[in-house]
């Protein structure tokens, strides 16, 4: 039985309220199904804010959380970072 190889591509637009513009982050990874990971070490985003992210107020959602590996299905990952004043 052959190995099933898939490519995972991440394209994300970074939108920050009160900071103009958006930064596009794109990266990809290829590997065997069920062992595929995406290394974002090459993607760097710098924000010029003095606030510190509060992990208890921040969130990560995935919709849908499970994706069929058919090369067509997609999932949206939303990361909302908030400071200690609950501001994005």
N, C-alpha and C positions, 0 to 999 in steps of 0.2 A: 504494500500500500504506500503510495507516494505521500510526501509532506505537502500540506496546504499552506502556501505563503500568501500573506496579505500585507498591504501597505496602509499604514495609518497616517493621515495628514491632518494637521491641526492648523487652522487659520483662525486667528482671533483679532478682533478690533478692540483696542483698549480705549474706552471712553471714560473720561473723568469729569464730573461736573465742576464748574468754575475754572477749569483749565481748558483752553481752546485747543482744538485739533484732536486727532486720534492717531494712535500708532498701531500699525499692522504688524502682527507677530505671526510668522509662518514657520513650521518645522514638519518633518516627516520621519517615519521609522518603518522599516520593513523587517518582518520576522515570521516565525511560525505562529499559526493560530493558537490561542490560549497562552502564549508566552510573549506576546507583543507588548512592548513598552515604548513610551515616547520620551526621549531625553530633551528637555527644554533648556539645557545648560547653555546653548548657543543663543537663546532668546533673552535679550536684556531690555528691560523697561525701566527708565528712571523718571520718577515723579518728584517735583520740587515742592513738597509740602512739609510743614513742620510737624504735622500730626503723626502719631504712631498708630499703626493698625491694631485694633483690638480683636483678637481671634474669637472672643466670646460673642461679639456682635456681628462678625463677618460670616459669610455663608458661601457654600458651593452647592449648586444644584445641577443635576444631569437629567435631561429629558429627550428621549426615553433613557432609562438607566441601562437597558440591555439592547444591543444592536445586533442584528443578523449580519454575519460576515459574508455579504453577497456583493460587495463592491458598490452598492447603491445606497443602502440605508445610512442615515446620518443621525447624530445625536448632538444636542446643543449643551455645552457646558457653560454655566453662568457663574462667575466668581464676583461676589460683591464684598469689597473691603470697606470696613467702617472704622472710624476712630472711636475714642472713648466718649465722645459726644453723640455717637450714633450717626455721624455725618459720613456720607460716601466719599 
